[in-house]
Amino acid sequence: MPLILDTPPSEKESELYEDVREERRRVHHEADVVVVGAGILGSAIATTFARQGRSVILLEKSLKEPDRIVGELLQPGGVAALQKLGLRDCLEDIDAVEVHGYECFYYGEPVMIPYPAEKDTENVWHGQRPQGRSFHHGRFVQKLRGAAMREPNVSIVESTAVSLVKSNMNGQVLGVECKTRGEKDFYFGHLTIVADGYRSIFRNHGTESSSSSHSSKPRKVANREPVAKSKFYGLELHDCPLPAPKHGHVILGSQAPVLLYQIGEHETRVLVDVPTNTPSASVANGGVKGHLRREILPTLPAQVQPSFDAALQRAETPQQMATTDSERVTMSAALKSMPNSFLASTTNSTPGLLILGDALNMRHPLTGGGMTVALNDVLLLSKLLDPTHVQTFADSARVLRILKTFHWQRKNLSSVINILAQALYTLFAANDEELRVLQMGCFRYFQRGGECLKGPTGLLAGLTPQPLVLFYHFFSVALLGIWIYILQGMPRRAPNGKPIAQKTSILTAPMRSLKAPSVFWKACIVIFPYIFAELQT
């Protein structure tokens, strides 16, 4: 029997081993892990697994800096995950802005919503209150890609994945077929991670044996299409004076919600939610730009309106301006849109395949929770799939068992952010009397301060991964709204949203109390479908 020594390999032996693995990636296109998509999650998980000693191939169809709206505000829970992953330096040198909380305007009436002070047991915040960060999405992605490129265990390839490569014996995913500069190509790994975003071509597909081909097109096994009931339309404002710098702003009124937040020292993003089939945004009424000018512009804080109007004019007539170093650049003038989608997660059950990110799970971006969920998923997987627990991903049966554990453990945080985003959006875009009562209750709940403010903001920030806390605060909001409605009724408002003075008699309270059950039932209709969606496997 050979003698086995527990002596670590020498530096020369380690370098030789790394060279061999790099050659296998470069020449044979083989690795421990193949990651499809070098976005937020894909780049982070490639770096994380590489640092654990795994050999990683990272595939991305275009390594150009992405240019998109949303994915621009990272909540404190995401910043904390980034630090624990050793990637917090990716927030440096991208003109990122500190985010200390939110200011919410309800028909022009403001309330401050600061992030709560938390016990910093892991010294993430260095004695300060938790902070988020907002930035240009593409700059952050490029920093994460740069971190992956610096890892000797990672090879990044610009190539488009078109189908899964499967075993003819048991349907296990062995890798992906790609198109690289128009040529067919293949990449193989014991584990294939799909993180190809909200337009994923793989989320609905399992594997299918093929006797005639080494690879075949994916086969649909379930109808898991995202549901989108509205779109965010985004503009970039320049040197806009915000009511509360270094805070997100939520504007509530008779229209769907509007978000404002800085993405740089001189740039501010405005996102306007436009529900499907909004009459004022129809072509006959001037389209979305007409809707923004007529319906949205007058509802914004006064100091924001000139910048918003200027951005609308630039969107209609793109122009050029000189930078300080006299280079000519095209301004970010286009009106961009993004569907606001919901997609519940399901258990990864295909051997050799792991679907993550927006390909797996989406929620309305109102609460800015998507990147927080993604980075915490990477953090959780780095613990569950650590080499001390899983020596090789070739043990697909063990990996699948761990992925089932991952599905339920991630829900402590992901279910909170998913349900909160969907429920809050439904209230903030209130389109009937019952929802408007709940919307009013939510704002008045924030105004009470104390735990009524700390609890919900802890959930929003991704710092309180406790679904029961969400349940408690949601129905507290509902009961408060009902109570205020019974005692005071809903304020009448002028067309500009300003309240109209009115006398409310306590004698009419019994009549209003008759509506209380329907408001409470509406609250149940809002939240329980999303709770049930989180309970599915």
N, C-alpha and C positions, 0 to 999 in steps of 0.2 A: 504494500500500500504506500502511495507517495506521501511524503511528509508535507503538510500544509502549514505555512508560517503566516501569522497575522502581521507581517511586516508591510507597512505601506509602500507602494511603488516609489522608486526614486524619481527625481525630477525629470531625468532623461527618459525613463520609461513612460512617465505621464505624458510628456511631449510627443513621444512616438505613438502612444495610444490616441492622442488627439489628432495627430497627423493622419492616422489610419482612418479614423471616423470622418475627418474632413474629406478625405479622398473618396470614401464610400458615398458621401453626400454629393460630391461634385461629379464623380465618374459614374457611379451606379444609381444615383438618386435614391439612396436608402438611408433611413434614419430611425431613431426610436419613435419620433413624433413628426407628423406632417401637419402643419397648421395652414388652413385656407383662410386668408384674409388678414392683412397687416393693419387693422384698425386699432382701436383702443384695446379691446380684449385680446385680439390675436397677437399684437406686438408684446403686450404685457405677459401673456402666458408663455410665449416663446422664450422671452428673457428669463422668466422664473424657472421654467423647466431646465433651461440650459445651465443656470446656476446650480441646479441640483445634480448636474452631471449628465443630463439627457442630451442626446444628439437630436437637433431640431432642424427641419426644413420649413421655412416660412414662405408661403406663396402669396403674391399680391398682383392683381391684374394691372395696377398702375401705381408706381411709387412717387408720382407727382403729389405735391401737397394738396390734400382735399380742400374743396371750397364748398362748404355747406352751412346751413343754419341748424340750430339745436346741437346738442353735444358740446355746449360752450360754457356750462356752469357745473362745476364739480362741488357737490355738497361736502360738508366736513367729514361725513362717514367715508366718502371716497378718497379725500385727502389722507385720512388716517390709514386706509387700506394701501394707498400708494406708498406711504412711508414704511409700513410693515413689509412691503414687497421690495424695499430698497430702491424705489423709483421716484421718490419725491423730487429729486433734482430735475426731473422732466418738466417741472413747473417753472424752472428758472429760465431767464433769458428769452421769454416768449411774450413779454409785456403783460403777464397775467395780473389780474386785479384781485385784491383781497375782498371777500364777501363776508359781511358780519351779520347778515340776516335779511329781512325783507321789510318793506313798507307797503301796506295794503290800503288802497283807496276804495271806499264804498260810496258810490255816488258823490265823490269829491271829499268825503270825510276820511281822514287818515288814521292809521294805527301802526305803531312800530312793532315789529316782530323780530327781536334779536335772537340769535342762536343761544341756547341755554348753556350755562356753565356746567361742565361735567367733571366727574372725578377722573383725573388724568393718571390712571394707574400705570400706563405704559409710557409716560412722558412723551406723548405725541405732540402736545401743544405747548410744552415748556412753560407751564404756569399761566398761559393766556387762555382766553375763551376760545372755543373751537371756531375755526374759520373755513369758509369755502374758497374757491378760486374760480374766476371767470376769465375767458381767453378766446382767442381765435382757435376754432376747432382744429384746423389744419396744422397750425404750429405745434399744438400739443401732440397730435398724431406723429408728426415728423420727429419730435423729440423721443417718443417711445420707440419709433423705428430705429432711430440712431442708437438707443440703448441696446436694442436687439442686435444691430450690426456690429457692435463692439464686443459681443460675446463670441469667443472662439468656437463654441459648440453650436452656433447658429449659422445657417446658410440661407440668405434671402434671395429669392428668385422672382423676377417679374414675369408672371405667367398667369393665364386664366384657366381656372379649374372648370371643367365642363361635365365631368361625370365621375362616379365612384368606381374604383376597381375592386372587384369582389372575388372571393373564393368560390369555385364551382362546387366545392364539397359541402360547405356549411353556411355560405352567404356572408361570411365575415368580411368586413371592409379591410382591404390590404393597402389602400392608398387612393390616388386620384389620377384621372387622365386630364391632361392640360393641353392648351394651345400656347406655344411659345413662339412668338414672331411668326404665327401662321402655321407652325409645324406641330404635329402631334407629339406629345411627350408624356412620360409617366413618372410619378413620385410615390415611393413606398415607405410605409412606417407601420410599426406595431399598433400605433394609435393614430387615427386621423381626426383632427379637431376642425370642425367647420365653424367659422366665425365670419361668414360672408355677408352679414348685415341684414337690414330689413327687407331687402329684395332677394333673399336667399333662394337659390334654386335647389337646395338640398333638404329644407326643413320638412317637406312632405314626402320624402322618399326613403324607402328602406333599401335592402339589397336583394338582388335577384340573380340566381345562377344562370349562366349562359354557356351552353355547350359549344357555341360557335365563335365566341369571342373572348379574348382576355379581359375585355372591359365592355360594359354595356351602359346604356342610358339608365338613370335611376328610375325606379318604378314607384308610382304613388301608392302609398299604403294608408293614408289618412288625409282628410281635408282639413289642414291646419293653416288656413289663410288668415292674415291679420284683418281685424275689423277696424275701419277708419270712418268716423262720422264727421270729421272736420279736418281742416288743414291749417297749419301755421303759415302765414305770409310774413316774411321777414325783410326788414330794411336796416341799413347801417346808418346811424346818425353820427355826425361829426361834431365834436366839442359841444355836446349837449349838456346843459346844466341840469342835473337831476335833483329832485327834492332831497334825497338822502344818498350821497355818494357812497360807493362801496356797499351798496345794498341792492338786492333785487326789488323790483316794483311790480305790484299786481294791481291793475286797474279794473274795478268791477262797476257795472252799471246795467243799463238796459240791453247792452250787447254782450257777446261772449267775451271772455277775459283777454286782456292785453298785458304782455310782459315787457319790462324794460330792465336791462342790466348792462354794465360796462363790459366790453371785451378787450379793452386796451386803454391806455392813458387818454386817447383822443376819440375812441370809437365806442359807441353804445348800440347794442342790438335791441330792436323792437320787434316783438313777435305778436301778431294779431291773429287770434283764432277766428276762423270763418267756418261755421257749420255748413255741411252740404245743403245745397238748395236754399241758401239765404237769399230772400227776394232782393234786398238792397245791393247784393253783389252780382245780380244777373247781368247778362250782356245788355239787356234792354235798359238797365239802370246805370250803365257805365262801367260794368264789370267790377272787379275787385278794387281797382284803383279808385273808382268812383265811390265805392263803399268806404274805403279808408278815408277819403277826403270829406265826405258828407257825414258819415256816422261815427267814425273813430276820432278824427282830429279834434272835434269840439269837446270830447270827453277827457282828453289828456290834460295833465297839469299844465298850467299856463306857460311855465318856463320851458316846457318840452315842445310845445306846439310849433315854434318857428323852425326848430331842427327837423321835426317830423315833416313839416310842409316842404322844407328844402330837399329832404331825402325823396319825397314823392316826386318833386320836379326833376330831380336827377334820374329817377327811375323812368320817367317819361322821355328824357333826353340825356342819355349817357354822355359824359364829357370827360375831358382830361385836365389834370392839373399837375403842376410841378412839385416834386418833393423838395426837401431842404437842400439836398445835394444835386438839385437841378435835373434829376432823371425824370423822364416822362412816364407816368403810370396811369393805367385806367382805373378810375375810381370804382369802388364797390357800390355801383349804383342800381344794379338790377333788383327787381322785386322777386325774391326767391320763395319757393313754397316747399312744404314738407307735410306728408300725410301724418295725422296724429292717430297712431294705431294702437290697438290692444291685441295681445296674443298671450294666452296662458301657457305656461311651460308644461312639458310632459317629460316622463322619465326617459333617459337615453337607454334604449334596450337592444340596439344593434351591436353585435360584437365588433370591436375595432373602430367604433365611431362614437364621437362625442360632439354634440351640437350645442353651441353656446352663444351668448350675446343676443343681439336682436334676431338672429335666426331662430333662437329658442324662445325668447320671452320679451314682450314689449308692453309698455304702458304709455299713457298720455304724457308728453314731455313737460306738462305744466309745472310739475314739482322738481324737474331737473334731476331725476333719480336714476336715469339709465346708466350712466358711467359709474355711479356708486354701486349699483347692483353688479355690473360687469367686473369691476376691480375686486369686489368682495368675493365674487365667484372664483376668481383667479386665486385669491388668498386662501379660500377654503379648499380648493382643489390641490393647492401646493402642500397643504397639510395632509389631506386624505391620501394623496398619491405620492407622498414623499418616499424616496428610495428605501427608507427604513421600514416602510409598510408594504411597498410594491417594488420589488427589486427590478422587475422587467415588465413592460407593458405587453409583452408577448403572452403573459398570463391573462388572456382576455376574460376568462370566467371570473377571476378575482377582481379585475377592473370593473366589470359590469356590476358585481355586488357592491363595490364601493360607490359606483355612480348612482345606484338606488339610494344609498345613504346620503349622497350629495344632494339628490333631488329634494329630500325632506329637510335636511339641515339648512340648505340655502333659504328655505321659506321663512325662517325666523326673520330675516331681513327683507328678502325679495317680496314676500306676500304683503308686508307692511307698506312698502313703497308702491307696489302695484295697486293695491286696494285704495290707498290714500290718493294716488294720482287720479284714478278713475272716479272715485267718490267726490273728491274736491272739484274736479272738472264739471261733473254733473251739477253740483251746487252753484259753481261760479258762472256757468252758462245757463242758469235757470231760465226755463221757457214756459213755466206755468205757475200758478199761484202757490201751490204746495212747495215747489222747489224754491220759490222766492222767499217763503217763510224760513226754510232751512238755510238759505243763503244769508238772510238777515241774522239768524241765530248764530251762524258761524262767525260773522263779524263781531257781534255783541259778545260772543264768548271770548274772542281775542281781547276785546276791550277790558274784560274783567281782570286780566293780568294774572300773576301768580301761577299756579299749576294749570290754569286754563290756557295760559300762553306757553309755559315751559313744556308741558306734555306734548301738545301738537307739534311744536317746533323741534323737539327732540326726535319725533317720528319723521318729520320732513327732512331733517338734517342727516338722516341715516344713522343716528346715534342711539336709537332705542329700538332694537330688533325684537319687539314684543307685540305680537298681534292682538293680545287681549287689551293692551293699553290703547291701541287704535280703536277697538270696539267700544271701550268705555267712553273715550272722548267723542266719538262720532254720535253716540246716542245721548250723551250729555248736551251736545250742540242741538240735537233734534228737540230734546225736552225744553231747553232754554228758549229756542225759537218758538215752540208751541206756547209756552208760558207768556212770553212777551206779546205774541199775537193775540192771545185771549184777552190780556189786560189792555193792550194799546192798539191792536190792529196793525195793518200795514200802512205806512205813510203814503199819502197821495203825492204824486210827483208831477212837476211840469214837464213839458217835452224835453227840456234840457237836463232833466234828472234832478233838479232842485226840489226839496220837499215843500209841499204847500201846507201852510198852517191850517190845522183842523182841530176841532174839538172831538174828543173821544169819550163817550159816556161809559161808565162802568156798567150801566144797565144793559148795554149791548153785548157785554162779555159772554153771557150764557149763549147767545146766538153764535158768537164766534167759536165758542167751545165745541159746538157741533161739528166744526171742521177739524178739530184736533185729531180724531182717529184717522182721517184721510191723510193728514200731514205725516203722522207717525207711520202709516202704511207706506207712504211714498219713501220715507227714510229706509224702510226695510227693502223696498224694491230697488233702491239705489245701491245698497251695500251687499245684500246677500248673494246676488248672482256672482259677484266677484269673489266673495268668500268661497262659494261652491266651486268656482273655477280653480281656486288655489288648492282645493282638496282633491282634485283629480290626479290620477297617476300618469 
